[in-house]
Amino acid sequence: MSRVCELTGKKAMVGNNVSHALNRTKRKFDANLMTKRFYIPEEDKWITLKVSASALKNINRKGISAVIKEARVNGFLTK
């Protein structure tokens, strides 16, 4: 499975390593992803999602049900 947040769609970005002599080489900035289990009381089941740290903050703020609903509207979550 690719390293993409299932709720927000965050994925790796591309940038440069810049040395003291200003030599530039390509590098990748990975998203801060972790695998978490969430309980959905409306459906009375547990789901496992690969989410970013910012998605976890949204879940703590809004609740898992609201965030999943937004992800389905935005087309990130198809389950």
URDAUR-V168371 format. One line per field, one symbol per residue. phi: phi as a letter, one per 40 degrees, with the letter a starting at -180 (. if undefined). burial: # if it has 9 or more other C-alpha atoms within 8 Angstrom, else .. Layout:
phi=???
burial=???
This chain:
phi=.ccbccbbgcacbbabcbcccgcbbcabbcccbacbbbcbcccfacbbbcbccccccccccbhcccccccccccgcbbc
burial=..######..##...###.........#..#.#....#.#........#####.##.##...##..##..##...##..
